[in-house]
Structure formats: C-alpha cells, structure tokens
Amino acid sequence: MINAEAMSESGTVFLIDDDPGVRDSLSLLLSLKGVRTQPFANAETFIDTYQPDWTGCVLTDLRMPGMTGLELQAALRARRIEVPVVVLTAHGDVATARAALKNGAFDFLEKPVDDAVLLEVLHNALRIDRERRAAANSRSSADARLERLSAREREILALIAAGHQNREVAAQLGISPRTVEVHKARIMEKLECRSLAELIRVSITTSPAPSH
C-alpha cells in the first residue's frame, strides 16, 4: 500500500532493492535525517505503481532479480518518466558506472557509501526534481495564458519579444503604431503581465523546452 502522505511536495526517495535488510537500514537512516522514503522490493513494482504526480528521486540497486537497475533506467526513459535516478551498488566498476551515467543516472555510488555523501547526493536529486517540476508547471501556466491570444496578438507578441519597437512592428504587419499599442495592452492584460520585461519572460517561458 503506497503511503499517500509520503508523496508530499517535499519529495520522496523511492528505494528499490531486493534485499529487505538493505531497504530497512536505508529507510531508517533516511527517516532519521528527515527524508521520506517509499521502499520497493523490485523495479517492476515501482514501474507498475508509479504515478506522474509523485515527486522525488529513485535510489536503486544495480543487480536485482528480474529488472536490473540499468533496465529500470531504460524502462523509465521509454515511458518518459523524468525522475532522478541514483544507483547504489556493491558491484561497481568503471564500465557499469559509465553505462548507468550514459543512461541518465543522476549519480553512481558504491557500497559501502558514507552516510553524508549519500544524503548530499539524495538532497541534490530531490532539489533537481523540484526545480524541474516547477519549471514544467511554469511553462504549463504560461501556455494556458497564451491560448487566450488571437492570431494577430501572437504575431505582435513574437515581434515584441524579438526586440522590435512599436513602429517596427506596425511597419512589418501593415498596421498603425497606435493599433500595435492597443494590441500590446490587450496582450499584457490576457497574459497577466505588468511590465514589458515580464511579457518577454512569459514569451520565453512558452518557447519549446529543449529535447534531451
């Protein structure tokens, strides 16, 4: 049973390891440090139960029966699940570490790991997840506001964001500078912007996110 409270906005460490002793010891360590955890006995269970609104990072073993840590990374990527993955293993070698990092692992740690190092890595992973979600939410909000604009207003916004003055926008679109000013006022009202700088920032925010 997934603990809904553990899936709070502060983030949860999804702990995946087939060894119950390891799961218990890591859960205890992290809970004593104020870090929420949700243990899983295998990667398949995590994949099957994962919900898009879960915030946090994955701390996974590498060698497990069934789906391995590397296979878990591939499965997450195939499902477009963007969650930081920290690999913790007793079977570390350069080739495996490179494979994990090449597959997008946030970090690769070898057992036994210093508690302070583990906590620092996990806190950074949780922070990265929060920042990524905040950026995605900001884009989503800006996109929703952008939908309020007419086709002409979108044209004008694009030209303004590109640095063109009212007279230049008017000349390119074959309208008067006064009409541009009226449109600009409506655009700022629809996008809930109070300044030109904020208007440009919203325009940049709604630009497509870079692909990875």
C-alpha positions in Angstrom: 0.0 0.0 0.0 1.5 3.3 -1.1 1.6 5.9 1.7 0.0 9.0 0.2 1.5 11.2 2.9 4.9 10.1 1.8 4.3 11.5 -1.6 4.3 15.1 -0.4 5.6 18.1 -2.3 8.9 17.9 -0.4 9.8 14.8 -2.3 10.3 11.1 -1.6 13.2 8.7 -2.1 11.8 5.7 -3.9 14.1 3.0 -2.5 14.4 -0.1 -4.8 16.4 -3.1 -3.5 15.6 -6.8 -3.4 17.4 -7.2 0.0 14.9 -6.4 2.8 17.8 -5.7 5.2 19.2 -3.0 2.9 15.7 -1.5 2.4 15.1 -1.4 6.2 18.5 0.0 7.1 18.4 2.7 4.4 14.8 3.6 5.2 15.8 4.0 8.9 18.9 6.1 8.1 17.0 8.4 5.8 14.0 8.8 8.1 16.2 9.8 11.0 17.6 12.5 8.7 14.1 13.7 7.9 14.0 12.2 4.4 10.8 10.4 3.3 11.2 7.0 1.7 9.0 4.5 -0.1 10.6 1.1 -0.4 10.0 -1.3 -3.3 11.3 -4.9 -3.4 11.8 -4.8 -7.2 11.9 -2.4 -10.1 8.8 -3.9 -11.7 6.6 -2.9 -8.8 7.9 0.7 -8.9 7.2 1.0 -12.6 3.8 -0.5 -12.3 2.6 1.7 -9.5 4.4 4.9 -10.4 2.1 8.0 -10.6 3.0 11.2 -12.6 2.3 13.4 -9.5 4.9 11.6 -7.3 7.8 13.9 -6.6 11.2 12.7 -5.6 14.1 10.6 -6.8 14.9 6.9 -7.2 17.6 5.2 -5.2 18.1 1.7 -6.8 20.3 -1.3 -6.5 22.1 -2.4 -9.7 21.9 -6.2 -9.7 18.4 -7.5 -8.8 16.3 -10.5 -9.8 14.1 -9.6 -12.8 14.6 -6.0 -13.9 18.1 -4.6 -13.2 19.0 -1.1 -12.3 20.1 -0.4 -15.8 16.9 -1.9 -17.2 14.9 0.2 -14.9 16.6 3.3 -16.3 15.7 2.2 -19.8 12.1 1.5 -18.8 11.8 4.9 -17.2 13.2 6.6 -20.4 10.8 4.6 -22.6 7.8 5.7 -20.5 9.1 9.3 -20.5 9.2 9.2 -16.7 11.6 12.1 -15.7 12.8 11.2 -12.2 16.4 11.5 -11.0 18.0 8.0 -10.6 20.8 7.4 -8.1 22.4 4.0 -8.5 23.8 2.4 -5.3 25.6 -0.9 -5.7 28.2 -3.2 -4.3 29.2 -4.3 -7.8 30.6 -1.1 -9.1 33.1 -0.9 -11.9 34.1 1.7 -14.4 32.2 0.2 -17.3 28.9 -0.2 -15.3 29.2 3.3 -13.9 29.7 4.7 -17.4 26.7 2.7 -18.6 24.5 4.0 -15.8 25.6 7.6 -16.2 25.2 7.4 -20.0 21.6 6.1 -19.5 21.0 9.3 -17.5 21.7 8.3 -13.9 22.0 11.3 -11.6 24.8 9.7 -9.7 26.5 6.3 -9.2 27.6 5.3 -5.7 29.4 2.2 -4.5 28.6 0.3 -1.2 29.6 0.9 1.5 28.8 4.6 1.0 29.5 7.3 3.5 26.2 8.5 5.0 27.0 12.1 4.5 27.8 11.6 0.8 24.6 9.6 0.3 22.5 12.3 1.9 24.1 15.1 -0.1 23.5 13.2 -3.3 19.9 12.5 -2.5 19.2 16.0 -1.3 20.6 17.3 -4.6 18.5 14.8 -6.6 15.3 15.9 -4.8 16.2 19.5 -5.4 16.7 18.9 -9.1 13.3 17.1 -9.3 11.5 20.0 -7.6 13.2 22.6 -9.9 12.3 20.5 -13.0 8.6 20.3 -11.9 8.5 24.0 -11.0 9.8 24.8 -14.5 7.3 22.5 -16.1 4.4 24.0 -14.1 5.5 27.5 -15.1 5.6 26.5 -18.8 2.1 24.9 -18.4 0.7 28.0 -16.8 2.2 30.3 -19.4 1.0 28.1 -22.2 -2.6 28.2 -20.8 -2.5 32.0 -20.8 -1.0 32.1 -24.3 -4.1 30.3 -25.5 -6.1 33.4 -24.8 -4.3 35.4 -27.5 -5.7 35.8 -31.0 -3.5 35.0 -34.0 -2.7 38.7 -34.6 -1.8 39.1 -30.9 0.6 36.2 -31.1 2.3 37.8 -34.1 2.7 41.0 -32.3 4.0 39.2 -29.2 6.6 37.4 -31.2 7.9 40.6 -32.7 7.9 42.4 -29.4 9.8 39.5 -27.8 12.3 39.7 -30.6 13.1 43.2 -29.6 11.2 45.2 -32.2 9.7 48.6 -31.3 6.1 49.5 -31.9 6.8 51.4 -35.2 8.8 48.4 -36.5 6.0 46.0 -35.6 3.5 48.3 -37.3 5.6 48.5 -40.4 6.0 44.7 -40.7 2.3 44.0 -40.1 0.9 46.9 -42.1 -0.9 48.5 -39.2 -0.5 51.7 -37.2 1.7 52.1 -34.2 -1.4 53.1 -32.2 -3.0 49.8 -33.1 0.1 48.0 -32.0 -0.1 49.8 -28.7 -3.7 48.8 -28.2 -2.9 45.2 -29.0 0.1 45.2 -26.7 -2.1 46.4 -23.8 -4.6 43.6 -24.5 -1.8 41.1 -24.7 -0.4 42.2 -21.3 -3.9 42.0 -19.8 -4.5 38.5 -21.1 -1.1 37.2 -20.1 -1.4 38.9 -16.7 1.9 40.9 -17.2 2.6 44.2 -15.6 5.7 45.2 -17.5 7.4 44.7 -20.8 10.1 42.6 -19.1 7.5 40.2 -17.7 5.8 40.0 -21.1 9.1 38.9 -22.7 9.8 36.5 -19.9 6.4 34.8 -20.4 7.1 34.6 -24.2 10.4 32.9 -23.5 8.8 30.5 -20.9 6.4 29.3 -23.5 9.1 28.5 -26.0 9.5 24.7 -26.5 11.7 23.1 -23.9 15.0 21.7 -25.2 14.9 18.0 -26.0 17.2 15.6 -24.4 
